[in-house]
Amino acid sequence: MEKAAKEYLAKVAEKAAQTPFHGCIEGKESNLEPIIRFFPKWTPREADGL
């Protein structure tokens, strides 16, 4: 892989790692879907502990 591609992927990964994930709080919808999709038995409400 070229150095430029590696640097780009590193920047994308760094930005993604800074995303604050949360359940249903302060009237905001949960954004846990990208995480729980790897656990097919869970629903967003179950992951949020509701």
N, C-alpha and C positions, 0 to 999 in steps of 0.2 A: 504494500500500500504506500502511496506517495506521502511525503511529509505533510503537504498541504491538507490532504484528506484526513490524516490522523489528527492534525491540529483542529480542523473543523469539527470532527466527531467529538474531540475532547471538549470543545466549547459547548456543543449541543448537550453532551452528557452533564457538564457542570451546571448548565442552566436548568436542566430537568431535575437534577438532584436538589436544587434550591426551592422547588415547588412545595409549598406547605399544604399537605393533605389534611383534610378534616372531614368529619361527619356533618350532620345537619346542625349548624350552629348559627346564632345571630340571624336567623331568617334566610341563611344561604343554603343552597342545595349541597348535598354531599358531593365531594369530588374523589371518592374512594374507588370508583369504577375501574380506573386503570390498574389498581392494585388487586382488587378482588376478582378480576376476570380470570386470574390464575387459580382461583378456588371456586370451581363451578357450583359447589353446594351452598355457597354463601350468597345472600342477597345484600344490597346496600344497607338495608335496615338492620340486618343481623350483624354486619361488620361494624355498624355504628353503635351496636349494643342496645338498640331500641326494641 
